[in-house]
Amino acid sequence: METTVALHQDAPPKPKPGETCNGCGLCCAVTLCPLGRLRFWRTRGPCPALHWDQNATRYVCALATGKWTKRWIAAGKGCDCAYEAEAPG
């Protein structure tokens, strides 16, 4: 099944599986992590906690603010998003 999501034009490219998260936003634009599912009571994205950080030119999670929440969702760890991104056109 094909899914289309819109990401910021300056978002970094999706890293390869296992590479460090770079804030591309693709995973959170498509589905919600366990923390997002509990907070927002839904499974499909985009996650309401996904925000564009203009200064850092990357997406950030508004829920992953503490040590334990970051650890729980493995924020900043290896990319585990099975989706692939392609530019429109």
Residue pairs with C-beta under 8 A, 6 or more apart in sequence:
3 30
3 83
5 26
5 29
5 30
5 45
5 46
6 29
7 24
7 25
7 26
7 29
7 59
7 85
8 25
8 52
8 59
10 57
11 23
11 24
11 25
11 52
11 57
11 58
11 59
12 22
12 23
12 24
12 57
12 58
13 22
13 24
13 85
14 24
14 26
14 79
14 81
14 83
14 84
14 85
15 21
15 22
15 24
15 79
16 79
17 78
17 79
17 80
17 81
17 82
18 78
18 79
18 80
19 78
19 79
20 76
20 77
20 78
20 79
21 75
21 76
21 77
21 78
21 79
22 58
23 53
23 56
23 58
23 59
23 60
24 58
24 59
24 85
25 50
25 52
25 58
25 59
26 81
26 83
26 85
27 33
27 79
27 80
27 81
27 83
28 36
28 45
28 46
28 47
28 49
28 50
28 59
28 61
29 45
29 46
29 47
29 50
30 44
30 45
30 46
30 81
30 83
31 43
31 44
31 45
31 47
32 40
32 42
32 43
32 44
32 45
32 47
33 47
33 73
34 72
34 73
35 63
35 64
35 69
35 72
35 73
36 47
36 48
36 49
36 63
37 43
39 49
39 63
40 47
40 48
40 49
47 61
49 61
49 62
49 63
49 64
50 59
50 60
50 61
50 62
51 59
51 60
51 61
51 62
52 58
52 59
52 60
53 59
53 60
61 73
61 75
63 69
63 73
64 70
64 73
64 75
69 75
70 76
74 80
